[in-house]
Amino acid sequence: MFSVVIPYYNKSKYIQRCLDSVLNQTFQEFEIILVNDGSTDDGLGFISGNYSNKITVINQDNNGVSVARNTGIKNAKYPFVAFLDADDCWHNQFLQKVKEVIDSEKDIKIIGAHYSRNKEFLVTDSGALNYFKFENYFKSALKNTYFSSSSTIITADFFTKNEGFNSNLKKGEDIDVWLRAVQSGGNAFYIRNTLVYYSDEDVNQATNTKGSIQNTLVGTINDKYQNILQTSHDKNFNRFVSVYVYFNLDPYYYDSESHFLAKAVLKKNEYYFFLLHLVYWFPFGIGQKMMCSISCRKWIRLYMKFIIRYILK
């Protein structure tokens, strides 16, 4: 039923925990496809010595996590593709809970589950299934995008009809897929049970880097989604895109290397929100200093979250 795609690059410290969490699932109809993205650590030796008859390993040159995930998708044989990062792991009832949703619902496109950064839940029972269907995902997503790279399952046929992970994006490439999957039609569901451990133990993980604005979703979203934005009948999708830009653009806006590109991105927003736009009214020098201050950056984020969650309707 499930093809589990795991991109692997120098995660030897965590890979046993990751693989065992899949192999110990209470629901066992799955395959594991581990895509080695040109790793240089000793993890592959450990994997081949301990899991060679349990998983499929595909080796490729180092091309990034998006190419690795796409390689896994192309080799998937089951109708649902589940994604798991090599430093994260699942509760042993994760796939069982997802299967219960699949057995109960129709026209499923994407399913997400709640995750935690605290590992204690892994040794407890996950409880009775508790989930809901998004009636309007993009309205809900203003407060929480819900889906994450280790807690999301998408129907395989989405990838036969649509682009997979965009290898040009180094930040936001996973969110891009979740958004397009929901927007493409079909139903989206979210499991409230805590079923995924999302690790922040690896200080070198890509999510800790800002990257170039041209290689981020926030820097390209208005251009990438231009046709969808122009033809969409769901104003909540268009509003979400504008809010996403407001919420994620400020580090690039107040950076001398990307300031003018960021201004152009902001100008392309379809929706103008005065209270969010205030963040971009600071003189450049002041804004630049604020971005360098952890406390200032924190307060700016809290301000924008408050506006988005409690003022925007």
Long-range contacts (C-beta under 8 A, 24 or more apart in sequence): 1-27, 1-29, 1-30, 1-78, 1-79, 1-80, 1-95, 1-99, 1-102, 2-29, 2-30, 2-31, 2-78, 2-80, 2-81, 2-82, 2-95, 2-98, 2-153, 3-30, 3-31, 3-33, 3-72, 3-73, 3-76, 3-77, 3-78, 3-80, 3-81, 3-82, 3-156, 4-30, 4-31, 4-32, 4-33, 4-82, 4-83, 4-84, 5-33, 5-35, 5-69, 5-72, 5-73, 5-76, 5-81, 5-82, 5-83, 5-84, 6-32, 6-33, 6-34, 6-35, 6-72, 6-84, 6-85, 6-86, 7-35, 7-37, 7-65, 7-68, 7-69, 7-72, 7-85, 7-86, 8-34, 8-35, 8-36, 8-37, 8-39, 8-43, 8-47, 8-68, 8-86, 9-36, 9-37, 9-38, 9-39, 9-62, 9-65, 9-68, 9-86, 10-39, 10-40, 10-41, 10-43, 11-39, 11-41, 11-43, 11-86, 11-87, 11-202, 12-39, 12-41, 12-42, 12-43, 12-46, 13-87, 13-202, 14-86, 14-87, 14-88, 14-89, 14-199, 14-201, 14-202, 15-43, 15-46, 15-47, 15-86, 16-46, 16-50, 17-89, 18-84, 18-85, 18-86, 18-87, 18-88, 18-89, 19-47, 19-51, 19-54, 19-55, 20-89, 21-89, 21-90, 21-91, 21-92, 21-122, 21-197, 22-84, 22-90, 23-51, 23-54, 24-92, 25-90, 25-92, 25-93, 25-94, 25-95, 25-96, 26-92, 26-93, 26-95, 26-96, 27-95, 27-96, 27-99, 29-78, 30-78, 30-82, 30-95, 31-55, 31-56, 31-76, 31-77, 31-78, 32-56, 33-58, 33-72, 33-75, 33-76, 34-58, 34-86, 35-60, 35-68, 35-69, 35-71, 35-72, 36-60, 37-61, 37-62, 37-63, 37-64, 37-65, 37-67, 37-68, 38-62, 38-63, 63-167, 64-167, 64-170, 65-165, 65-173, 65-206, 66-164, 66-165, 66-166, 66-167, 66-169, 66-173, 67-165, 67-167, 69-164, 69-165, 70-164, 70-165, 70-167, 73-156, 73-159, 73-164, 76-156, 78-156, 79-155, 79-156, 79-157, 80-153, 80-154, 80-155, 80-156, 81-153, 81-154, 81-155, 81-156, 81-159, 82-152, 82-153, 83-149, 83-150, 83-152, 83-153, 83-154, 83-174, 84-150, 85-149, 85-150, 85-199, 87-199, 87-201, 87-202, 87-205, 88-149, 88-150, 88-196, 88-197, 88-198, 88-199, 89-122, 89-196, 89-197, 89-199, 90-150, 90-195, 90-196, 90-197, 91-121, 91-122, 91-126, 91-194, 91-195, 91-196, 91-197, 92-122, 93-125, 93-126, 93-193, 93-195, 94-195, 94-196, 97-126, 97-129, 97-131, 97-191, 97-193, 97-195, 98-153, 98-191, 100-129, 101-129, 101-131, 101-189, 101-191, 105-133, 105-187, 105-189, 106-187, 107-186, 107-187, 108-155, 108-186, 108-187, 108-189, 109-154, 109-155, 109-158, 109-181, 109-182, 109-184, 109-185, 109-186, 109-187, 109-188, 110-147, 110-152, 110-153, 110-154, 110-155, 110-158, 110-178, 110-181, 110-182, 110-186, 110-188, 110-189, 111-152, 111-153, 111-188, 111-189, 111-190, 111-191, 112-146, 112-147, 112-148, 112-151, 112-152, 112-153, 112-178, 112-188, 112-189, 112-190, 112-191, 113-151, 113-152, 113-190, 113-191, 113-193, 113-194, 113-195, 113-196, 114-151, 114-190, 114-191, 114-192, 114-193, 114-194, 114-195, 114-196, 115-148, 115-150, 115-151, 115-194, 115-195, 115-196, 115-197, 115-198, 116-194, 116-196, 116-197, 116-198, 117-197, 117-198, 117-199, 117-200, 118-197, 119-197, 121-194, 121-197, 122-197, 126-193, 126-194, 126-195, 127-193, 129-191, 129-193, 130-191, 130-192, 130-193, 131-189, 131-190, 131-191, 131-192, 131-193, 132-189, 132-190, 132-192, 133-187, 133-188, 133-189, 134-182, 134-187, 134-188, 134-189, 134-190, 136-234, 136-236, 137-182, 137-188, 138-182, 138-183, 138-234, 138-236, 138-237, 138-239, 138-240, 139-236, 139-240, 141-240, 142-239, 142-240, 142-243, 142-308, 142-309, 142-312, 143-308, 143-309, 145-175, 145-178, 146-190, 147-174, 147-175, 147-178, 148-174, 148-196, 148-198, 149-174, 150-196, 150-198, 151-195, 151-196, 151-198, 152-178, 154-181, 155-186, 158-184, 166-224, 168-215, 169-215, 169-216, 169-217, 169-220, 170-206, 170-209, 170-211, 170-212, 170-215, 170-216, 171-206, 171-207, 171-209, 171-210, 171-211, 171-215, 171-216, 171-217, 171-218, 172-216, 172-217, 172-218, 172-221, 172-248, 173-217, 175-217, 176-217, 176-221, 176-224, 179-240, 183-228, 183-232, 183-234, 183-237, 210-251, 210-252, 212-258, 213-252, 213-258, 213-261, 213-262, 213-265, 214-261, 216-248, 216-252, 217-244, 217-248, 218-244, 218-245, 218-248, 218-249, 218-252, 218-265, 219-249, 219-252, 219-258, 219-261, 219-262, 219-265, 221-245, 222-265, 222-268, 222-269, 222-270, 223-268, 229-270, 238-270, 238-271, 239-270, 239-271, 239-312, 241-269, 241-270, 242-269, 242-270, 242-271, 242-272, 242-273, 243-271, 243-273, 243-276, 243-308, 243-312, 245-269, 246-273, 246-276, 246-277, 246-279, 246-304, 247-276, 247-304, 247-305, 247-308, 249-280, 250-279, 250-280, 250-287, 250-291, 250-300, 251-291, 251-297, 253-280, 253-287, 254-282, 254-284, 254-287, 254-288, 254-290, 254-291, 255-288, 255-291, 256-288, 259-284, 273-307, 273-312, 275-307, 275-311, 276-304, 276-307, 276-308, 279-303, 279-304
